[in-house]
Amino acid sequence: GIFWLGVLTVFISVLSDFLVDAIQGAAESMGLPILFISGILVPIVGNAAEHAAAITFAYKNKMAIALGSSVGSAVQISVFVIPLCVVIGWFLDKPMTMNFHSYETTTLLLTSISVAILLMDGKSNWLKGAILILEYVMIAAGFWAHANPYSMD
C-alpha cells in the first residue's frame, strides 16, 4: 500500500507540474483571468472527490464529518501547505513569499469570518447554504473581473 501511495504521489506531482505550466497559456487562449482559473476552476476540479464526500455525508445527516472534511481541508492548506511551499522554495532558492495581493487576502479574511459566523451555532439550514453558495459565486465573479497580477513568476 505504501509503495502505491508513493507511486501515485510522484504521478500526481508530475501532473501538477504540467498543470502549472499550462495555466498561463490556457488563460491567454481562452481569455480567462489567471486568478479565476487558479482560484476557482482548479480547486473545484482538484477537490471534486472531497466535495462529493462532503455532500454525501451532509445528505446522510452526518454534518460533523461533512464540516470536518470541508473546513479541515481549507485549514490544512492555509496553515500547513502554503507555509511549507514557502520553506521548500527557500531551500530550492525559488522566490516564494506569503505576500499575497490585497484582493486575495481580503477575500480570505472575509470568507473565514463569514464561515465562522454561519457555523457558530452548530446548526445548518437551507438559508445558510444559500448564503455560502452566493458568497462563492460573488467571489468567483470578483476573481473573474479582478485584473491579473503583473507577474506570475
C-alpha positions as CSV (number, residue, x, y, z in Angstrom):
1,G,0.0,0.0,0.0
2,I,2.8,2.4,0.9
3,F,4.6,1.7,-2.4
4,W,1.5,2.6,-4.4
5,L,0.9,5.7,-2.4
6,G,4.5,6.8,-3.3
7,V,4.0,6.0,-6.9
8,L,0.7,7.9,-7.1
9,T,2.2,10.8,-5.3
10,V,5.0,11.1,-7.9
11,F,2.4,10.7,-10.7
12,I,0.3,13.5,-9.2
13,S,3.4,15.7,-8.8
14,V,4.2,15.3,-12.5
15,L,0.6,16.1,-13.5
16,S,0.7,19.1,-11.2
17,D,3.8,20.4,-13.0
18,F,2.0,20.1,-16.3
19,L,-1.0,21.9,-14.9
20,V,1.1,24.8,-13.5
21,D,3.0,25.1,-16.9
22,A,-0.3,25.1,-18.8
23,I,-2.3,27.7,-16.8
24,Q,-0.6,30.8,-18.4
25,G,-1.2,29.5,-21.9
26,A,-4.8,28.3,-21.1
27,A,-5.7,31.7,-19.6
28,E,-4.4,33.5,-22.7
29,S,-6.0,31.2,-25.3
30,M,-9.4,31.0,-23.5
31,G,-9.4,34.7,-22.5
32,L,-9.9,33.8,-18.8
33,P,-8.1,35.6,-15.9
34,I,-5.3,33.6,-14.3
35,L,-6.8,34.3,-10.9
36,F,-10.1,32.8,-11.9
37,I,-8.5,29.7,-13.3
38,S,-6.2,29.2,-10.3
39,G,-8.6,30.3,-7.6
40,I,-11.9,28.9,-8.8
41,L,-11.6,26.3,-11.6
42,V,-8.6,24.3,-10.4
43,P,-9.8,24.0,-6.8
44,I,-13.2,22.8,-7.9
45,V,-11.8,20.1,-10.2
46,G,-8.9,19.2,-7.8
47,N,-11.2,18.8,-4.8
48,A,-14.1,17.1,-6.6
49,A,-13.9,13.9,-4.6
50,E,-13.8,15.8,-1.3
51,H,-16.8,17.9,-2.4
52,A,-18.7,14.7,-3.3
53,A,-17.9,13.1,0.0
54,A,-19.0,16.2,2.0
55,I,-22.3,16.3,0.1
56,T,-22.9,12.6,0.7
57,F,-22.2,13.0,4.4
58,A,-24.4,16.0,4.7
59,Y,-27.2,14.1,2.8
60,K,-26.9,11.3,5.4
61,N,-27.1,13.9,8.2
62,K,-23.6,13.4,9.3
63,M,-22.8,17.1,9.5
64,A,-19.8,16.8,11.8
65,I,-18.0,14.7,9.2
66,A,-19.1,16.9,6.3
67,L,-17.9,20.1,8.0
68,G,-14.7,18.5,9.3
69,S,-13.8,17.4,5.8
70,S,-14.6,20.8,4.2
71,V,-13.3,23.2,6.8
72,G,-10.4,20.9,7.8
73,S,-9.1,20.9,4.2
74,A,-9.2,24.7,4.0
75,V,-7.4,25.0,7.3
76,Q,-4.8,22.4,6.3
77,I,-4.0,24.3,3.1
78,S,-3.8,27.7,4.7
79,V,-1.9,26.8,7.8
80,F,0.4,23.9,6.6
81,V,0.7,23.6,2.8
82,I,1.2,27.3,1.9
83,P,3.9,27.9,4.6
84,L,5.5,24.6,3.6
85,C,5.7,25.6,0.0
86,V,7.4,28.9,1.1
87,V,10.0,26.9,3.1
88,I,10.6,24.5,0.3
89,G,11.0,27.4,-2.2
90,W,13.6,28.9,0.2
91,F,15.6,25.6,0.2
92,L,15.4,25.4,-3.6
93,D,16.3,29.1,-4.0
94,K,13.0,30.0,-5.6
95,P,11.5,33.4,-4.8
96,M,8.3,32.5,-2.9
97,T,6.7,34.6,-0.3
98,M,3.4,34.7,1.6
99,N,2.9,38.3,0.3
100,F,-0.5,37.8,-1.4
101,H,-2.2,40.6,-3.2
102,S,-4.7,42.6,-1.2
103,Y,-7.7,41.3,-3.1
104,E,-6.9,37.6,-2.3
105,T,-6.1,38.5,1.4
106,T,-9.3,40.4,1.9
107,T,-11.3,37.6,0.2
108,L,-9.7,35.0,2.5
109,L,-10.3,37.1,5.6
110,L,-14.0,37.9,4.8
111,T,-14.7,34.3,3.8
112,S,-13.2,33.0,7.1
113,I,-15.2,35.4,9.1
114,S,-18.5,34.6,7.3
115,V,-18.0,30.8,7.6
116,A,-17.2,31.2,11.3
117,I,-20.3,33.2,11.9
118,L,-22.5,30.8,10.0
119,L,-21.1,27.7,11.7
120,M,-21.0,29.2,15.2
121,D,-24.3,27.7,16.4
122,G,-23.6,24.3,15.0
123,K,-26.8,24.1,13.0
124,S,-27.5,24.2,9.3
125,N,-30.4,25.1,7.1
126,W,-31.1,25.9,3.5
127,L,-30.6,29.7,4.0
128,K,-27.1,29.3,5.4
129,G,-26.2,27.0,2.5
130,A,-27.7,29.5,0.0
131,I,-25.7,32.3,1.6
132,L,-22.4,30.4,1.3
133,I,-23.2,29.4,-2.3
134,L,-24.0,33.1,-3.2
135,E,-20.8,34.2,-1.5
136,Y,-18.8,31.7,-3.6
137,V,-20.5,33.0,-6.8
138,M,-19.6,36.6,-5.8
139,I,-16.0,35.6,-5.1
140,A,-15.9,33.8,-8.5
141,A,-17.3,36.9,-10.2
142,G,-14.7,39.1,-8.3
143,F,-11.8,36.8,-9.4
144,W,-13.2,37.0,-13.0
145,A,-13.3,40.8,-13.0
146,H,-10.1,41.3,-11.0
147,A,-7.0,42.3,-13.0
148,N,-4.3,39.7,-13.3
149,P,-1.1,40.4,-11.3
150,Y,1.6,41.9,-13.4
151,S,4.0,39.0,-12.9
152,M,3.2,35.3,-12.3
153,D,6.9,34.5,-11.7
